[in-house]
């Protein structure tokens, strides 16, 4: 099936009376209701002078209103979701950089985004909802201006649907515009990869200011006419109650969330037994093979790991569902775009030759906004360079060996942090690990690792280093192992290597 050319067409995939959105303690919202919400939203934006091409920043809590605002605003303008956890200076940077025309906030929300918008002269559009309304239904509480935008009505195929920033861990964040055809292509790719149907129901625990939740959970489901149960973020103490309430056929999460679910599984055996999960998806970071095996044993469902990034509107590769083979430790086969491995000179490499992963396809952004230098570096002969190092095998399965910027250079010897992670994860006492570069006065960089132990387990830094030394070359063994109760994470639950040494006082 070909993908609809824009989100407005995509919303017509669901039957009028089929459930589109659900949430704890809320009535369900049907596709008919969601389409009416989109119509009201576009009309509400237009009478406030906002139309196609205008960027509307959205700062809402995770939940059904965030999901419906994402798709509804995109039907008539450009959606720019922002992390509600930002402080005022961060909001000021992002709102200014985006040239946002308006900011959507919940009525009465005292978010620092409000003060940031005031400082920049950006209009705030408050929305209101009530618990008795279906999940995702909202009204504009802010008065209309009566002004008409230059371009009203519904957005088209080549309009920007969604604008996000890169993570910016090492430099100024770059603006990534994603066209309607990009995001709809990804929704169709995920649908085909996961064999999604209207009967499928996704539990979303991912933050909806992030591409993972927006594409993998919300938009791919709407492409099928299936339903999304919108949890209010991720909470390990509540996730099993949500699983029981939602009765989903699948969910998608980052590895740290999967690990938190495993840690509480023994307390929720009754709920696990009643679940009907068809599969579990993991993305946004490397999934340790041991975690994959434990999830499959716990839920009796296959776990598929996908490889994704913002510039590709999320999914690039994915391990296929049975009966096709899944290869733990790989990120699967091309799942939508063309995927290849390229050397620094732009030559394509053969299977098992290591180089940079490159992609091209309908889901890939046309390029970073107002950043010619970044685009020159990112695109080679029409292929987008991901910045990830890896290789393919003879069956077309890709293995990621590291982020080029994260490779540890220890006196000229290059070490992939992911290789060290995989070895340390095999230690029976280790629950979580992230290997990173630590400054060294003579070598430039040295290998360090932060670990979290399994509940009730004991292991000191020396024992962990000794374990690693039996499995790794000497120069790859972490010189410093820090045992923590919790490893610092990014806003999406992803473990970050860059800057971790400084965070832990090792810089």
Secondary structure, DSSP 8 states (H G I E B T S, - for coil): ----SSHHHHGGGS-TTSEEEE-TTS--EEHHHHHHHHHHHHHHHHTBT--TT-EEEEE--SSHHHHHHHHHHHHHSEEEE--TT--HHHHHHHHHHHT-SEEEEETT---HHHHHHHHHT-EEEEEE--TTS-TT--EE-S----B--SS-S---TTSEEEEEE---SSSS--EEEEEHHHHHHHHHHHHHHHT--TT-EEEE-S-TTSHIIIIIIIIHHHHHT-EEEE-SS--TTTHHHHHHHH--SEEEE-HHHHHHHHHTGGGGHHHHHH---SEEEE-SS---HHHHHHHHHHHSSEEEEEEEEGGGTEEEEE---TTS---TTS--EE-SSEEEEE-TTS-B--TT--EEEEEESTTS-S-BTT-HHHHHHHEETTEEEEEEEEEE-TTS-EEEEEEGGG-EEETTEEE-HHHHHHHHHTSTTEEEEEEEEEEETTTEEEEEEEEEE-TT----HHHHHHHHHTTS-GGGS-SEEEE-SS--B-TTS-B--TTHHHHTT--
